[in-house]
Amino acid sequence: MARNILIVEDNPVDRQRLEKLLSEAGYMVATAADGVQAVASAKRSRPDAILMDINMPEMDGFAATRALQGDAQTKDIPVLLVSAKNQKADKAWGQMLGAKGYVTKPFSDEQLLSQVRALH
């Protein structure tokens, strides 16, 4: 059964790449351009997993992850952070907020897909 994934990414090129990669791998994909849209979309559609960028306008990925994890409706949706931020502190902070994984840009297709499969 195909799983529903919400991609949260403000960069249109990165968003399209993720959308194409996951669609071709058999996932149903929805997208959001920032954390505010992500939280609203997650509450509305309850995806099976969320791929979350960190550096975004309005609400960044850390704040959106915190909001999702703090809401009874969305706290069980696994969040995979996908970011160019490559510091140990960023990864640790993401983990503390409840993210289930962290992929650093640039990433290979297989690297991302294996992290997504690990969320199952």
N, C-alpha and C positions, 0 to 999 in steps of 0.2 A: 504494500500500500504506500502510495506517495505521501510524504509528509509535507506539511505546510510550513514554510519558512518565511519570516519577515526579515528583509534586508534593510538596515538603517544606515544610510550613507549619503552624505551631502554632495560628494563629488559625482557628477553624472557618469563620467567614464568608468570609475570604479564600480558604481552601482550597476551599470549595464554589464560589466564584466562578470560580477557576482551573479547577477540575474541569469545571464546566458549559461554560465558554468553549472549552476544548480538546476536550472530547467532541463539542460541536456542530461544531467545525472538523474532525472526523474522526480525532482521535487516540484511542488506547487509553490510559487514564489509571489510574495507581495513586497512592496517597497515603501519606504518612508525616507524623507530627506533630512529630518532632524529628530531630536529626542522627544519633542512635544508631539509630533505626528506619530512617532513610534509608540508612545504610551497610549495614545488614543486608539491607534490601530490594534494594538495588542489586546486592549480591553474589549474592543468590538469583535475581533475575529479569532482571538485565542489561538495564535499559531503554535505549532509544536516546538519551534525553536526560533531564536532571534539572533541574527548576526549584527552586531552593534559596532559602528565606528565610534571613536572617542572624540576627536576634534570636530565639532559641528556647531553651527550657530544656534541661537535660541536656548537649547538645553543640550549639554554635551552628553556623551555616552555614559560617563560615570554617573551623572545625575539621573539620567533615564533608567539606568540599571538599578540604582537605589530606589527610584520611584516604583519600578516594576516589582522588585523584590519585597517592597514594603506594602504592597497591595494584595489583599487576599485573592482577588480575581486572577492576578498574573504572577504570583510569587513562585508557582511551580513550573513556569516556562523557562527552560534553560537559555541562558544568554552566553554567546560566544563573542568576545571582544575581538575586533579586527581593526588593527591600528598601526600607524607608522611609529607610534610611541614605543620605544624599545628598551625603556629603563626597567630595572628590576622593581623599582618602587611603583611604577604604573601597573605592572603585572600583579604585584602583591595587593595593591589597592583594589584592582578589579576583582581579585579573589575574595578580599574582605567584603566587598559589596555583594558577593554572591554569584559572580560570573563563573561559568563552568569550564571556560577555556579562554585562550588568548592566542591569536594568530598575528604575527608581525608582518606588515607590508614592507617590501614586496614578498609575496608568497607564491608557491607553485600551486597549480590546480589540485594536484594530489595531496599536498599538505593541507589545503583548506578542506577538501572533501573528507579526508581521514578525521579531521577534527569534528566536522559536522556529523559523520557517522558515529563518532564516539559519544555524541549527545543522546543517542537512541536509548 
